[in-house]
Amino acid sequence: MNHHHLDGAAKKIFNAYDRFLGTLANETDRKVLEEMSEEDRGESDLYRNVRQATHEFREGLIEVFFDEKSGLADLTKSYGVF
C-alpha cells in the first residue's frame, strides 16, 4: 500500500536527521556545542540550527505516526502510546 501523502513528512524527517548528524559529525561544531553555556545558546546560530532540526524531526514523526489516512494513528494509539 502506498501512502504518497506522507512523502513530505518522510523528507522532513530524513533531512532534519541528516542536518543533525552532519552537525555532530563536524568535530568543530560538536566541540562548540559541547562547550557552549546555556546563556550563549540564545545567541548561537549553530545551536538554533540544530534545535530547528530537532523540531522538524519531531514534527515529521508526529505527521507520520498520527496520520489517520494511513491507519498509523490507530496503531500508534494502540501500541505506541503507553
Rosetta constraint file for C-alpha pairs under 8 A:
AtomPair CA 3 CA 7 HARMONIC 7.57 0.50
AtomPair CA 3 CA 70 HARMONIC 6.58 0.50
AtomPair CA 6 CA 10 HARMONIC 6.24 0.50
AtomPair CA 6 CA 63 HARMONIC 7.74 0.50
AtomPair CA 6 CA 64 HARMONIC 6.62 0.50
AtomPair CA 7 CA 11 HARMONIC 6.20 0.50
AtomPair CA 8 CA 12 HARMONIC 6.15 0.50
AtomPair CA 9 CA 13 HARMONIC 6.21 0.50
AtomPair CA 9 CA 60 HARMONIC 4.76 0.50
AtomPair CA 9 CA 61 HARMONIC 7.37 0.50
AtomPair CA 9 CA 63 HARMONIC 6.24 0.50
AtomPair CA 9 CA 64 HARMONIC 6.54 0.50
AtomPair CA 10 CA 14 HARMONIC 6.22 0.50
AtomPair CA 10 CA 60 HARMONIC 6.66 0.50
AtomPair CA 10 CA 64 HARMONIC 7.70 0.50
AtomPair CA 11 CA 15 HARMONIC 5.80 0.50
AtomPair CA 12 CA 16 HARMONIC 5.97 0.50
AtomPair CA 12 CA 56 HARMONIC 6.40 0.50
AtomPair CA 12 CA 57 HARMONIC 6.49 0.50
AtomPair CA 12 CA 60 HARMONIC 5.66 0.50
AtomPair CA 13 CA 17 HARMONIC 6.11 0.50
AtomPair CA 13 CA 56 HARMONIC 6.83 0.50
AtomPair CA 13 CA 57 HARMONIC 4.67 0.50
AtomPair CA 13 CA 58 HARMONIC 7.63 0.50
AtomPair CA 13 CA 59 HARMONIC 7.98 0.50
AtomPair CA 13 CA 60 HARMONIC 5.14 0.50
AtomPair CA 13 CA 61 HARMONIC 6.72 0.50
AtomPair CA 14 CA 18 HARMONIC 5.96 0.50
AtomPair CA 14 CA 57 HARMONIC 7.61 0.50
AtomPair CA 15 CA 19 HARMONIC 6.20 0.50
AtomPair CA 16 CA 20 HARMONIC 6.14 0.50
AtomPair CA 16 CA 53 HARMONIC 4.70 0.50
AtomPair CA 16 CA 54 HARMONIC 6.78 0.50
AtomPair CA 16 CA 56 HARMONIC 6.05 0.50
AtomPair CA 16 CA 57 HARMONIC 5.40 0.50
AtomPair CA 17 CA 21 HARMONIC 6.07 0.50
AtomPair CA 17 CA 53 HARMONIC 7.01 0.50
AtomPair CA 17 CA 54 HARMONIC 7.67 0.50
AtomPair CA 17 CA 57 HARMONIC 6.53 0.50
AtomPair CA 18 CA 22 HARMONIC 5.81 0.50
AtomPair CA 19 CA 23 HARMONIC 6.18 0.50
AtomPair CA 19 CA 50 HARMONIC 7.54 0.50
AtomPair CA 19 CA 53 HARMONIC 6.64 0.50
AtomPair CA 20 CA 24 HARMONIC 6.43 0.50
AtomPair CA 20 CA 50 HARMONIC 5.86 0.50
AtomPair CA 20 CA 53 HARMONIC 6.10 0.50
AtomPair CA 20 CA 54 HARMONIC 7.30 0.50
AtomPair CA 21 CA 25 HARMONIC 5.93 0.50
AtomPair CA 22 CA 26 HARMONIC 6.36 0.50
AtomPair CA 23 CA 29 HARMONIC 6.15 0.50
AtomPair CA 23 CA 30 HARMONIC 6.63 0.50
AtomPair CA 23 CA 50 HARMONIC 7.40 0.50
AtomPair CA 24 CA 29 HARMONIC 6.79 0.50
AtomPair CA 24 CA 30 HARMONIC 5.05 0.50
AtomPair CA 25 CA 30 HARMONIC 7.12 0.50
AtomPair CA 26 CA 30 HARMONIC 6.04 0.50
AtomPair CA 27 CA 31 HARMONIC 6.10 0.50
AtomPair CA 28 CA 32 HARMONIC 6.26 0.50
AtomPair CA 29 CA 33 HARMONIC 6.22 0.50
AtomPair CA 29 CA 46 HARMONIC 7.59 0.50
AtomPair CA 30 CA 34 HARMONIC 6.09 0.50
AtomPair CA 31 CA 35 HARMONIC 6.15 0.50
AtomPair CA 32 CA 36 HARMONIC 5.90 0.50
AtomPair CA 33 CA 46 HARMONIC 7.91 0.50
AtomPair CA 33 CA 47 HARMONIC 6.97 0.50
AtomPair CA 36 CA 40 HARMONIC 6.27 0.50
AtomPair CA 36 CA 41 HARMONIC 6.86 0.50
AtomPair CA 37 CA 41 HARMONIC 6.67 0.50
AtomPair CA 38 CA 42 HARMONIC 7.90 0.50
AtomPair CA 40 CA 44 HARMONIC 6.36 0.50
AtomPair CA 41 CA 47 HARMONIC 5.94 0.50
AtomPair CA 41 CA 48 HARMONIC 7.49 0.50
AtomPair CA 42 CA 47 HARMONIC 7.79 0.50
AtomPair CA 42 CA 48 HARMONIC 7.48 0.50
AtomPair CA 44 CA 48 HARMONIC 6.24 0.50
AtomPair CA 45 CA 49 HARMONIC 6.02 0.50
AtomPair CA 46 CA 50 HARMONIC 6.34 0.50
AtomPair CA 47 CA 51 HARMONIC 6.03 0.50
AtomPair CA 48 CA 52 HARMONIC 5.96 0.50
AtomPair CA 49 CA 53 HARMONIC 6.24 0.50
AtomPair CA 50 CA 54 HARMONIC 6.44 0.50
AtomPair CA 51 CA 55 HARMONIC 6.38 0.50
AtomPair CA 52 CA 56 HARMONIC 6.19 0.50
AtomPair CA 53 CA 57 HARMONIC 6.09 0.50
AtomPair CA 54 CA 58 HARMONIC 6.21 0.50
AtomPair CA 55 CA 59 HARMONIC 6.13 0.50
AtomPair CA 56 CA 60 HARMONIC 6.10 0.50
AtomPair CA 57 CA 61 HARMONIC 6.31 0.50
AtomPair CA 58 CA 62 HARMONIC 6.22 0.50
AtomPair CA 59 CA 63 HARMONIC 6.20 0.50
AtomPair CA 60 CA 64 HARMONIC 6.32 0.50
AtomPair CA 61 CA 65 HARMONIC 5.94 0.50
AtomPair CA 62 CA 66 HARMONIC 5.67 0.50
AtomPair CA 62 CA 67 HARMONIC 7.90 0.50
AtomPair CA 63 CA 67 HARMONIC 5.83 0.50
AtomPair CA 64 CA 72 HARMONIC 7.19 0.50
AtomPair CA 65 CA 72 HARMONIC 5.43 0.50
AtomPair CA 65 CA 73 HARMONIC 5.59 0.50
AtomPair CA 65 CA 76 HARMONIC 6.03 0.50
AtomPair CA 66 CA 72 HARMONIC 6.04 0.50
AtomPair CA 66 CA 73 HARMONIC 3.98 0.50
AtomPair CA 66 CA 74 HARMONIC 7.69 0.50
AtomPair CA 66 CA 76 HARMONIC 6.80 0.50
AtomPair CA 67 CA 71 HARMONIC 6.56 0.50
AtomPair CA 67 CA 72 HARMONIC 5.65 0.50
AtomPair CA 67 CA 73 HARMONIC 5.12 0.50
AtomPair CA 68 CA 72 HARMONIC 6.44 0.50
AtomPair CA 68 CA 73 HARMONIC 5.28 0.50
AtomPair CA 68 CA 74 HARMONIC 7.39 0.50
AtomPair CA 71 CA 75 HARMONIC 6.79 0.50
AtomPair CA 72 CA 76 HARMONIC 5.93 0.50
AtomPair CA 73 CA 77 HARMONIC 6.11 0.50
AtomPair CA 74 CA 78 HARMONIC 6.08 0.50
AtomPair CA 75 CA 79 HARMONIC 5.74 0.50
AtomPair CA 75 CA 80 HARMONIC 7.09 0.50
AtomPair CA 76 CA 80 HARMONIC 4.50 0.50
AtomPair CA 76 CA 81 HARMONIC 6.28 0.50
AtomPair CA 77 CA 81 HARMONIC 5.37 0.50
